[in-house]
Amino acid sequence: MSEFARLVAHWSQHRSRRFSMATVVRTSGSTYRRAGARMLIDDSGETFGLVSGGCLEAEVSKHAAETLRSGRPELLAFDTRAQLGCRGTVEILVEAFAEKSAEQLFSTARGCFQQRRTLIGATLFGDDEPSDISFGSYPISTDGIHALAATELPGTDHPRRSGGARSGPNPDPPLRTAWRELRGFVPSIASAVAIVRLWRWS
């Protein structure tokens, strides 16, 4: 079972709780976890998964509690060279899941895993203020079939900080297709306002 599949299973078993999700969206230098690592934090402070070797989880959990209260995503930056001796930098997006958005992502993913289908998702983040989408994680397509219509994209919330160069699509052909679809859905992506990470889960 993949790491993301384990997160989905954990969410499925605790659906009465409210969750934030922390996603490593960008790294440089030497880091314990790479982009794509995720951790769930529930409204009691319990965590599931890791975004580091154990040195960042407590701090990320504090921000997750605030994110649950405010409903606003937050982009955290850690320079482990100065603080922790890991010789790298890590950026982590912390997003609170409203009931509908959690259902959108996790229910879609769970259905894909059960049916042995591939899910392509996107995590959007940035420091500008697009008017057409909230920053966070979304399902984009399942085996080439749209999982999210443009009209279903939530309104805008903006992380409190960001930085660095914008990220383009992965060269893998299915991800290139999802990238084109996503650019068609969201004008701010086409104009490079939002930073995008595409993921493939199967």
GROMACS elastic network, one bead per residue, 0.5 to 0.9 nm:
[ bonds ]
;  ai    aj funct       b0    kb
    1     4     6  0.82433   500
    1     5     6  0.60546   500
    1     6     6  0.66044   500
    2     5     6  0.50509   500
    2     6     6  0.63363   500
    2     7     6  0.88113   500
    2   201     6  0.81885   500
    2   202     6  0.81328   500
    3     6     6  0.51617   500
    3     7     6  0.64930   500
    3     8     6  0.88426   500
    3    37     6  0.81027   500
    3    38     6  0.81686   500
    3    49     6  0.79716   500
    4     8     6  0.62688   500
    4     9     6  0.86356   500
    4    37     6  0.84131   500
    4    38     6  0.75189   500
    4   109     6  0.89097   500
    4   201     6  0.74526   500
    5     8     6  0.50175   500
    5     9     6  0.61703   500
    5    10     6  0.86108   500
    5   109     6  0.78182   500
    5   110     6  0.74753   500
    5   113     6  0.73485   500
    5   201     6  0.82081   500
    5   202     6  0.85701   500
    6     9     6  0.50113   500
    6    10     6  0.61394   500
    6    11     6  0.86202   500
    6    49     6  0.86048   500
    7    10     6  0.50608   500
    7    11     6  0.62120   500
    7    12     6  0.85920   500
    7    38     6  0.81608   500
    7    39     6  0.76412   500
    7    40     6  0.71244   500
    7    48     6  0.72463   500
    7    49     6  0.72959   500
    7   106     6  0.87379   500
    8    11     6  0.51134   500
    8    12     6  0.61431   500
    8    13     6  0.87379   500
    8   106     6  0.57206   500
    8   107     6  0.80637   500
    8   109     6  0.72316   500
    8   110     6  0.64476   500
    9    12     6  0.50007   500
    9    13     6  0.63265   500
    9    14     6  0.88290   500
    9   106     6  0.87899   500
    9   110     6  0.76490   500
   10    13     6  0.52337   500
   10    14     6  0.64171   500
   10    15     6  0.86218   500
   10    40     6  0.87411   500
   10    48     6  0.77854   500
   11    14     6  0.52005   500
   11    15     6  0.57563   500
   11    17     6  0.85019   500
   11    19     6  0.82827   500
   11    40     6  0.82860   500
   11   102     6  0.88478   500
   11   106     6  0.76111   500
   12    15     6  0.55594   500
   12   106     6  0.80291   500
   12   107     6  0.83354   500
   12   110     6  0.85077   500
   13    16     6  0.86205   500
   14    17     6  0.58718   500
   14    18     6  0.87851   500
   15    18     6  0.75514   500
   15    19     6  0.88965   500
   17    42     6  0.63238   500
   17    43     6  0.64819   500
   17    44     6  0.83592   500
   18    41     6  0.84640   500
   18    42     6  0.55599   500
   18    43     6  0.54012   500
   18    44     6  0.87000   500
   18    68     6  0.77816   500
   18    96     6  0.81597   500
   18    97     6  0.71185   500
   18    98     6  0.76765   500
   18    99     6  0.78762   500
   19    40     6  0.64887   500
   19    41     6  0.55752   500
   19    43     6  0.61972   500
   19    64     6  0.86118   500
   19    68     6  0.73711   500
   19    95     6  0.86893   500
   19    96     6  0.61679   500
   19    97     6  0.57449   500
   19    98     6  0.81175   500
   19   102     6  0.83127   500
   20    39     6  0.84369   500
   20    40     6  0.58813   500
   20    41     6  0.52028   500
   20    42     6  0.62711   500
   20    43     6  0.80228   500
   20    61     6  0.89086   500
   20    64     6  0.58838   500
   20    65     6  0.78605   500
   20    67     6  0.72348   500
   20    68     6  0.64222   500
   20    94     6  0.66809   500
   20    95     6  0.54084   500
   20    97     6  0.56910   500
   20    98     6  0.89792   500
   21    38     6  0.68858   500
   21    39     6  0.57172   500
   21    41     6  0.61840   500
   21    42     6  0.86381   500
   21    64     6  0.76722   500
   21    93     6  0.80063   500
   21    94     6  0.56737   500
   21    95     6  0.54489   500
   21    96     6  0.64380   500
   21    97     6  0.74461   500
   22    37     6  0.82882   500
   22    38     6  0.54639   500
   22    39     6  0.51409   500
   22    40     6  0.63963   500
   22    41     6  0.77908   500
   22    50     6  0.89701   500
   22    51     6  0.74453   500
   22    60     6  0.74887   500
   22    61     6  0.86562   500
   22    64     6  0.77353   500
   22    92     6  0.62548   500
   22    93     6  0.55494   500
   22    95     6  0.65338   500
   22    96     6  0.89313   500
   23    35     6  0.76184   500
   23    36     6  0.62353   500
   23    37     6  0.58378   500
   23    39     6  0.66996   500
   23    40     6  0.89820   500
   23    51     6  0.71933   500
   23    91     6  0.84279   500
   23    92     6  0.53350   500
   23    93     6  0.52358   500
   23    94     6  0.65349   500
   23    95     6  0.84635   500
   23   123     6  0.84741   500
   23   137     6  0.89718   500
   24    27     6  0.75718   500
   24    33     6  0.77918   500
   24    34     6  0.68028   500
   24    36     6  0.54389   500
   24    37     6  0.53459   500
   24    38     6  0.63869   500
   24    39     6  0.89881   500
   24    51     6  0.64504   500
   24    52     6  0.89581   500
   24    90     6  0.70205   500
   24    91     6  0.59092   500
   24    93     6  0.64948   500
   24    94     6  0.89687   500
   25    34     6  0.82433   500
   25    36     6  0.62487   500
   25    37     6  0.81275   500
   25    90     6  0.79236   500
   25    91     6  0.58186   500
   25    92     6  0.56320   500
   25    93     6  0.65580   500
   25   123     6  0.78000   500
   25   125     6  0.84681   500
   25   196     6  0.88799   500
   25   197     6  0.69943   500
   26    34     6  0.75186   500
   26    35     6  0.52676   500
   26    36     6  0.83481   500
   26    89     6  0.83008   500
   26    90     6  0.60391   500
   26    91     6  0.51936   500
   26    92     6  0.72462   500
   26   197     6  0.88158   500
   27    30     6  0.82078   500
   27    31     6  0.70908   500
   27    33     6  0.85205   500
   27    34     6  0.64720   500
   27    35     6  0.63479   500
   27    88     6  0.71853   500
   27    89     6  0.55410   500
   27    91     6  0.62602   500
   27    92     6  0.89729   500
   28    31     6  0.73590   500
   28    34     6  0.89596   500
   28    87     6  0.87635   500
   28    88     6  0.54589   500
   28    89     6  0.52921   500
   28    90     6  0.67847   500
   29    86     6  0.84556   500
   29    87     6  0.60404   500
   29    89     6  0.65053   500
   29    90     6  0.89140   500
   30    80     6  0.88899   500
   30    81     6  0.89808   500
   30    86     6  0.59953   500
   30    87     6  0.51848   500
   30    89     6  0.76892   500
   31    34     6  0.67663   500
   31    52     6  0.76315   500
   31    53     6  0.87406   500
   31    80     6  0.80258   500
   31    86     6  0.60654   500
   31    87     6  0.70916   500
   31    88     6  0.54876   500
   31    89     6  0.70588   500
   31    90     6  0.72736   500
   32    51     6  0.81486   500
   32    52     6  0.54248   500
   32    53     6  0.56650   500
   32    86     6  0.77259   500
   33    36     6  0.83034   500
   33    37     6  0.62788   500
   33    50     6  0.81170   500
   33    51     6  0.60674   500
   33    52     6  0.53431   500
   33    53     6  0.72984   500
   33    90     6  0.87892   500
   34    37     6  0.61584   500
   34    51     6  0.83205   500
   34    52     6  0.86727   500
   34    90     6  0.85061   500
   35    38     6  0.87537   500
   35    90     6  0.85750   500
   35    91     6  0.86506   500
   35    92     6  0.87887   500
   35   197     6  0.88442   500
   36    51     6  0.89044   500
   36   197     6  0.86380   500
   36   199     6  0.75098   500
   37    49     6  0.82292   500
   37    50     6  0.69847   500
   37    51     6  0.55734   500
   37    52     6  0.83663   500
   38    48     6  0.87204   500
   38    49     6  0.62787   500
   38    50     6  0.62494   500
   38    51     6  0.57276   500
   38    92     6  0.89862   500
   39    47     6  0.67532   500
   39    48     6  0.55678   500
   39    50     6  0.52807   500
   39    51     6  0.61514   500
   39    57     6  0.85808   500
   40    46     6  0.81916   500
   40    47     6  0.55446   500
   40    48     6  0.51368   500
   40    49     6  0.64684   500
   40    50     6  0.85553   500
   41    44     6  0.80288   500
   41    45     6  0.59379   500
   41    46     6  0.56629   500
   41    48     6  0.65796   500
   41    49     6  0.88614   500
   41    61     6  0.65789   500
   41    64     6  0.67869   500
   41    65     6  0.81447   500
   42    45     6  0.54015   500
   42    46     6  0.55249   500
   42    47     6  0.65753   500
   42    48     6  0.86800   500
   42    64     6  0.85195   500
   42    65     6  0.83258   500
   42    68     6  0.88007   500
   43    46     6  0.74429   500
   43    64     6  0.88143   500
   43    65     6  0.69818   500
   43    68     6  0.73882   500
   44    47     6  0.89374   500
   44    65     6  0.87475   500
   45    61     6  0.68098   500
   45    62     6  0.83596   500
   45    64     6  0.84886   500
   45    65     6  0.73081   500
   46    61     6  0.85900   500
   47    50     6  0.82958   500
   47    57     6  0.84043   500
   47    61     6  0.77475   500
   50    53     6  0.71244   500
   50    54     6  0.70893   500
   50    56     6  0.88531   500
   50    57     6  0.70006   500
   51    54     6  0.76930   500
   51    55     6  0.89829   500
   51    56     6  0.71868   500
   51    57     6  0.67048   500
   51    60     6  0.88064   500
   51    92     6  0.81344   500
   52    55     6  0.62667   500
   52    56     6  0.59493   500
   52    57     6  0.69134   500
   53    56     6  0.75809   500
   53    57     6  0.84226   500
   54    57     6  0.57589   500
   54    58     6  0.80409   500
   55    58     6  0.73628   500
   55    59     6  0.83754   500
   55    84     6  0.76867   500
   56    59     6  0.55522   500
   56    60     6  0.61531   500
   56    61     6  0.86346   500
   56    78     6  0.83944   500
   57    60     6  0.50743   500
   57    61     6  0.60105   500
   57    62     6  0.87313   500
   58    61     6  0.51091   500
   58    62     6  0.64909   500
   59    62     6  0.52375   500
   59    63     6  0.66784   500
   59    64     6  0.87369   500
   60    63     6  0.52375   500
   60    64     6  0.61351   500
   60    65     6  0.88379   500
   60    76     6  0.80245   500
   60    92     6  0.83103   500
   60    94     6  0.77455   500
   61    65     6  0.63310   500
   61    66     6  0.88568   500
   62    65     6  0.53602   500
   62    66     6  0.67906   500
   62    67     6  0.88550   500
   63    66     6  0.51579   500
   63    67     6  0.61357   500
   63    68     6  0.86704   500
   63    74     6  0.77901   500
   63    76     6  0.86648   500
   63    94     6  0.74676   500
   64    68     6  0.61529   500
   64    69     6  0.86480   500
   64    73     6  0.88616   500
   64    74     6  0.85284   500
   64    94     6  0.62213   500
   64    95     6  0.74123   500
   64    96     6  0.74012   500
   65    68     6  0.51703   500
   65    69     6  0.64349   500
   65    70     6  0.88245   500
   65    96     6  0.89198   500
   66    69     6  0.50350   500
   66    70     6  0.61296   500
   66    71     6  0.81351   500
   66    72     6  0.85202   500
   67    70     6  0.51794   500
   67    71     6  0.53208   500
   67    72     6  0.55272   500
   67    73     6  0.61204   500
   67    74     6  0.71094   500
   67    94     6  0.71894   500
   67    95     6  0.65360   500
   67    96     6  0.57570   500
   68    71     6  0.53349   500
   68    72     6  0.77075   500
   68    73     6  0.89192   500
   68    95     6  0.79645   500
   68    96     6  0.52616   500
   68    97     6  0.78728   500
   68    98     6  0.89406   500
   69    72     6  0.83047   500
   69    96     6  0.86079   500
   70    73     6  0.84842   500
   70    96     6  0.85337   500
   71    95     6  0.76819   500
   71    96     6  0.57054   500
   71    97     6  0.79160   500
   71    98     6  0.79175   500
   71   157     6  0.84531   500
   72    94     6  0.87851   500
   72    95     6  0.69071   500
   72    96     6  0.69805   500
   72   135     6  0.89445   500
   72   157     6  0.59438   500
   72   158     6  0.68712   500
   72   159     6  0.68750   500
   72   160     6  0.84877   500
   73    93     6  0.70516   500
   73    94     6  0.55935   500
   73    96     6  0.65710   500
   73   125     6  0.89492   500
   73   134     6  0.85319   500
   73   135     6  0.68610   500
   73   136     6  0.72388   500
   73   157     6  0.68227   500
   73   158     6  0.63716   500
   73   160     6  0.74859   500
   74    92     6  0.82738   500
   74    93     6  0.58357   500
   74    94     6  0.52411   500
   74    95     6  0.66366   500
   74   158     6  0.74862   500
   74   160     6  0.53457   500
   74   161     6  0.68770   500
   74   162     6  0.86433   500
   75    91     6  0.67926   500
   75    92     6  0.57149   500
   75    94     6  0.62535   500
   75    95     6  0.87238   500
   75   125     6  0.76797   500
   75   126     6  0.82178   500
   75   127     6  0.89388   500
   75   159     6  0.53884   500
   75   160     6  0.63520   500
   75   161     6  0.55140   500
   75   162     6  0.58580   500
   76    90     6  0.81057   500
   76    91     6  0.55167   500
   76    92     6  0.50945   500
   76    93     6  0.62487   500
   76    94     6  0.75798   500
   76   159     6  0.88262   500
   76   160     6  0.85184   500
   76   161     6  0.71039   500
   76   162     6  0.75361   500
   77    89     6  0.72354   500
   77    90     6  0.57947   500
   77    92     6  0.65121   500
   77    93     6  0.89362   500
   77   161     6  0.83879   500
   77   162     6  0.77497   500
   77   163     6  0.86115   500
   78    81     6  0.88132   500
   78    82     6  0.89574   500
   78    83     6  0.82975   500
   78    88     6  0.85199   500
   78    89     6  0.56074   500
   78    90     6  0.52132   500
   78    91     6  0.64000   500
   78    92     6  0.83245   500
   79    82     6  0.58330   500
   79    83     6  0.65701   500
   79    84     6  0.80014   500
   79    86     6  0.87220   500
   79    87     6  0.80598   500
   79    88     6  0.63021   500
   79    90     6  0.66401   500
   79    91     6  0.89306   500
   80    85     6  0.57331   500
   80    86     6  0.53057   500
   80    87     6  0.59445   500
   80    88     6  0.54574   500
   80    89     6  0.56856   500
   80    90     6  0.76028   500
   81    84     6  0.60318   500
   81    86     6  0.55872   500
   81    88     6  0.55839   500
   81    89     6  0.71888   500
   82    85     6  0.66043   500
   82    86     6  0.86538   500
   82    87     6  0.80379   500
   82    88     6  0.89858   500
   83    86     6  0.83744   500
   84    87     6  0.80428   500
   85    88     6  0.82237   500
   86    89     6  0.84129   500
   91   162     6  0.83103   500
   91   163     6  0.89087   500
   93   123     6  0.87798   500
   93   125     6  0.74144   500
   93   135     6  0.89606   500
   93   136     6  0.76924   500
   93   159     6  0.80208   500
   94   136     6  0.81850   500
   94   159     6  0.86095   500
   95   135     6  0.80745   500
   95   136     6  0.61318   500
   95   137     6  0.82520   500
   95   159     6  0.88711   500
   96   102     6  0.88794   500
   96   136     6  0.86409   500
   97   100     6  0.77432   500
   97   101     6  0.57548   500
   97   102     6  0.52749   500
   97   103     6  0.88323   500
   98   101     6  0.54042   500
   98   102     6  0.61566   500
   98   103     6  0.85495   500
   99   102     6  0.53538   500
   99   103     6  0.61973   500
   99   104     6  0.86680   500
  100   103     6  0.50901   500
  100   104     6  0.61192   500
  100   105     6  0.88319   500
  101   105     6  0.63312   500
  101   106     6  0.84356   500
  101   137     6  0.87043   500
  101   138     6  0.80799   500
  101   154     6  0.84959   500
  102   105     6  0.54099   500
  102   106     6  0.57397   500
  102   107     6  0.75567   500
  103   106     6  0.54664   500
  103   107     6  0.50816   500
  103   108     6  0.74214   500
  104   107     6  0.58700   500
  104   108     6  0.59757   500
  104   109     6  0.84737   500
  104   138     6  0.74952   500
  104   139     6  0.72170   500
  104   147     6  0.86644   500
  104   148     6  0.82485   500
  105   108     6  0.54371   500
  105   109     6  0.61260   500
  105   110     6  0.86453   500
  105   121     6  0.83791   500
  105   137     6  0.74326   500
  105   138     6  0.58806   500
  105   139     6  0.55638   500
  106   110     6  0.59275   500
  106   111     6  0.84994   500
  106   139     6  0.87159   500
  107   110     6  0.50466   500
  107   111     6  0.61673   500
  107   112     6  0.86067   500
  108   111     6  0.52636   500
  108   112     6  0.63243   500
  108   113     6  0.88300   500
  108   119     6  0.80933   500
  108   139     6  0.72020   500
  108   142     6  0.84606   500
  108   147     6  0.75863   500
  109   112     6  0.50592   500
  109   113     6  0.62415   500
  109   114     6  0.86317   500
  109   118     6  0.86593   500
  109   119     6  0.65312   500
  109   139     6  0.77919   500
  109   142     6  0.87855   500
  109   201     6  0.80357   500
  109   202     6  0.87688   500
  110   113     6  0.51835   500
  110   114     6  0.61697   500
  110   115     6  0.85979   500
  111   114     6  0.51750   500
  111   115     6  0.61432   500
  111   116     6  0.84168   500
  111   117     6  0.81677   500
  112   115     6  0.51606   500
  112   116     6  0.57797   500
  112   118     6  0.62270   500
  112   119     6  0.63996   500
  112   142     6  0.71461   500
  112   143     6  0.89486   500
  112   201     6  0.87439   500
  112   202     6  0.73570   500
  113   117     6  0.61179   500
  113   118     6  0.76027   500
  113   119     6  0.84342   500
  113   201     6  0.84537   500
  113   202     6  0.63971   500
  114   117     6  0.77500   500
  115   118     6  0.89875   500
  116   202     6  0.68062   500
  117   142     6  0.66766   500
  117   143     6  0.62310   500
  117   201     6  0.87129   500
  117   202     6  0.61327   500
  118   141     6  0.83006   500
  118   142     6  0.55681   500
  118   143     6  0.53464   500
  118   144     6  0.86168   500
  118   200     6  0.69372   500
  118   201     6  0.58096   500
  119   139     6  0.70433   500
  119   140     6  0.75306   500
  119   141     6  0.59422   500
  119   143     6  0.65516   500
  119   144     6  0.86387   500
  119   147     6  0.86565   500
  119   199     6  0.82387   500
  119   200     6  0.58105   500
  119   201     6  0.51749   500
  119   202     6  0.61884   500
  120   138     6  0.88297   500
  120   139     6  0.62016   500
  120   140     6  0.55996   500
  120   141     6  0.53288   500
  120   142     6  0.62899   500
  120   143     6  0.79910   500
  120   144     6  0.85952   500
  120   147     6  0.89287   500
  120   174     6  0.82280   500
  120   175     6  0.71926   500
  120   178     6  0.71783   500
  120   198     6  0.70345   500
  120   199     6  0.56340   500
  120   201     6  0.62932   500
  120   202     6  0.86373   500
  121   137     6  0.70214   500
  121   138     6  0.54648   500
  121   141     6  0.70208   500
  121   142     6  0.88881   500
  121   178     6  0.83764   500
  121   197     6  0.84212   500
  121   198     6  0.58117   500
  121   199     6  0.51974   500
  121   200     6  0.63855   500
  121   201     6  0.78627   500
  122   136     6  0.80897   500
  122   137     6  0.55806   500
  122   138     6  0.53393   500
  122   139     6  0.64667   500
  122   140     6  0.66723   500
  122   178     6  0.88523   500
  122   179     6  0.88194   500
  122   182     6  0.85701   500
  122   196     6  0.65566   500
  122   197     6  0.55494   500
  122   199     6  0.59907   500
  122   200     6  0.87882   500
  123   135     6  0.73872   500
  123   136     6  0.53229   500
  123   138     6  0.63956   500
  123   139     6  0.89945   500
  123   195     6  0.82664   500
  123   196     6  0.57956   500
  123   197     6  0.51943   500
  123   198     6  0.65213   500
  123   199     6  0.79659   500
  124   133     6  0.88566   500
  124   134     6  0.79393   500
  124   136     6  0.52176   500
  124   137     6  0.64006   500
  124   138     6  0.82722   500
  124   189     6  0.89498   500
  124   194     6  0.62801   500
  124   195     6  0.56459   500
  124   197     6  0.65660   500
  124   198     6  0.87862   500
  125   134     6  0.85663   500
  125   135     6  0.51116   500
  125   136     6  0.65943   500
  125   158     6  0.79515   500
  125   159     6  0.72074   500
  125   162     6  0.77887   500
  125   194     6  0.58295   500
  125   195     6  0.51437   500
  125   196     6  0.65152   500
  125   197     6  0.85041   500
  126   129     6  0.81012   500
  126   135     6  0.76285   500
  126   158     6  0.76019   500
  126   159     6  0.70291   500
  126   161     6  0.77623   500
  126   162     6  0.56175   500
  126   163     6  0.72874   500
  126   166     6  0.82267   500
  126   193     6  0.72279   500
  126   194     6  0.51814   500
  126   195     6  0.53375   500
  126   196     6  0.84529   500
  127   158     6  0.71802   500
  127   159     6  0.67678   500
  127   160     6  0.75124   500
  127   161     6  0.59905   500
  127   163     6  0.68570   500
  127   193     6  0.82114   500
  127   194     6  0.77674   500
  127   195     6  0.87142   500
  128   158     6  0.77294   500
  128   162     6  0.87691   500
  128   193     6  0.62199   500
  128   194     6  0.72260   500
  129   156     6  0.79664   500
  129   157     6  0.82477   500
  129   158     6  0.65789   500
  129   188     6  0.89194   500
  129   193     6  0.75754   500
  129   194     6  0.83575   500
  130   133     6  0.66558   500
  130   134     6  0.82513   500
  130   156     6  0.70478   500
  130   157     6  0.88470   500
  130   158     6  0.84018   500
  130   187     6  0.85861   500
  130   188     6  0.56722   500
  130   189     6  0.86784   500
  130   193     6  0.65060   500
  130   194     6  0.71724   500
  131   134     6  0.83978   500
  131   155     6  0.75003   500
  131   156     6  0.59443   500
  131   157     6  0.89296   500
  131   188     6  0.75994   500
  132   153     6  0.78703   500
  132   154     6  0.79451   500
  132   155     6  0.63273   500
  132   156     6  0.62257   500
  132   186     6  0.66349   500
  132   187     6  0.72946   500
  132   188     6  0.68959   500
  133   136     6  0.89531   500
  133   153     6  0.60334   500
  133   154     6  0.57590   500
  133   155     6  0.52053   500
  133   157     6  0.75504   500
  133   186     6  0.72385   500
  133   188     6  0.80950   500
  134   153     6  0.75325   500
  134   154     6  0.58024   500
  134   155     6  0.54096   500
  134   158     6  0.68125   500
  135   156     6  0.70856   500
  135   157     6  0.62123   500
  135   158     6  0.62565   500
  135   159     6  0.72166   500
  135   194     6  0.81590   500
  138   147     6  0.88961   500
  138   148     6  0.76975   500
  138   153     6  0.86612   500
  139   142     6  0.80564   500
  139   146     6  0.85711   500
  139   147     6  0.58863   500
  139   148     6  0.62948   500
  140   144     6  0.89371   500
  140   145     6  0.84250   500
  140   146     6  0.60692   500
  140   147     6  0.51658   500
  140   148     6  0.55577   500
  140   149     6  0.84902   500
  140   178     6  0.67239   500
  140   181     6  0.80930   500
  140   182     6  0.72632   500
  141   144     6  0.54595   500
  141   145     6  0.50872   500
  141   148     6  0.71509   500
  141   178     6  0.69080   500
  141   181     6  0.89220   500
  142   145     6  0.50580   500
  142   146     6  0.64940   500
  142   147     6  0.62155   500
  143   146     6  0.85595   500
  143   174     6  0.85618   500
  144   147     6  0.88768   500
  144   174     6  0.76470   500
  144   177     6  0.82248   500
  144   178     6  0.79523   500
  146   149     6  0.70381   500
  146   178     6  0.89943   500
  146   181     6  0.85974   500
  148   151     6  0.83369   500
  148   152     6  0.65143   500
  148   153     6  0.76158   500
  149   152     6  0.53618   500
  149   153     6  0.71436   500
  149   185     6  0.75774   500
  150   153     6  0.56250   500
  150   182     6  0.88504   500
  150   184     6  0.86976   500
  150   185     6  0.51783   500
  150   186     6  0.72444   500
  151   154     6  0.82105   500
  151   185     6  0.87599   500
  153   185     6  0.88857   500
  153   186     6  0.87940   500
  154   157     6  0.88839   500
  158   161     6  0.84032   500
  159   162     6  0.71392   500
  163   166     6  0.86907   500
  165   195     6  0.82858   500
  166   192     6  0.74878   500
  166   193     6  0.85688   500
  166   194     6  0.77253   500
  166   195     6  0.51137   500
  166   196     6  0.74658   500
  167   195     6  0.56940   500
  167   196     6  0.58331   500
  167   197     6  0.67077   500
  168   179     6  0.85379   500
  168   195     6  0.77998   500
  168   196     6  0.66720   500
  168   197     6  0.73860   500
  168   198     6  0.86281   500
  169   172     6  0.83412   500
  169   175     6  0.67701   500
  169   176     6  0.61537   500
  169   178     6  0.87215   500
  169   179     6  0.61194   500
  169   196     6  0.75903   500
  169   197     6  0.70895   500
  169   198     6  0.65135   500
  170   173     6  0.81669   500
  170   175     6  0.60121   500
  170   176     6  0.65649   500
  170   179     6  0.85306   500
  170   197     6  0.82695   500
  170   198     6  0.69160   500
  170   199     6  0.85653   500
  171   174     6  0.86185   500
  171   175     6  0.69470   500
  171   176     6  0.62316   500
  172   175     6  0.53767   500
  172   176     6  0.61942   500
  172   177     6  0.88698   500
  173   177     6  0.62953   500
  173   178     6  0.86981   500
  174   177     6  0.51038   500
  174   178     6  0.63042   500
  174   179     6  0.86129   500
  174   200     6  0.87884   500
  175   179     6  0.60033   500
  175   180     6  0.86333   500
  175   198     6  0.68228   500
  175   199     6  0.77741   500
  175   200     6  0.75833   500
  176   180     6  0.63762   500
  176   181     6  0.87131   500
  177   180     6  0.52267   500
  177   181     6  0.63154   500
  177   182     6  0.86579   500
  178   182     6  0.60221   500
  178   183     6  0.85404   500
  178   198     6  0.80854   500
  179   182     6  0.50868   500
  179   183     6  0.61445   500
  179   184     6  0.86049   500
  179   196     6  0.89486   500
  179   198     6  0.75814   500
  180   183     6  0.51617   500
  180   184     6  0.63117   500
  180   185     6  0.87902   500
  181   184     6  0.51209   500
  181   185     6  0.63652   500
  181   186     6  0.89023   500
  182   186     6  0.61782   500
  182   187     6  0.89317   500
  182   189     6  0.76317   500
  182   190     6  0.85231   500
  183   186     6  0.53989   500
  183   187     6  0.64623   500
  183   188     6  0.80274   500
  183   189     6  0.55023   500
  183   190     6  0.50038   500
  183   191     6  0.87093   500
  184   187     6  0.68420   500
  184   189     6  0.84896   500
  184   190     6  0.73623   500
  185   189     6  0.85385   500
  185   190     6  0.89408   500
  186   189     6  0.56271   500
  186   190     6  0.68672   500
  187   190     6  0.50559   500
  187   191     6  0.63698   500
  187   192     6  0.86506   500
  187   193     6  0.87347   500
  188   191     6  0.51376   500
  188   192     6  0.61578   500
  188   193     6  0.51237   500
  188   194     6  0.60985   500
  189   193     6  0.57125   500
  189   194     6  0.52571   500
  189   195     6  0.73768   500
  189   196     6  0.78167   500
  190   193     6  0.77227   500
  190   194     6  0.86138   500
  191   194     6  0.81280   500
  192   195     6  0.69711   500
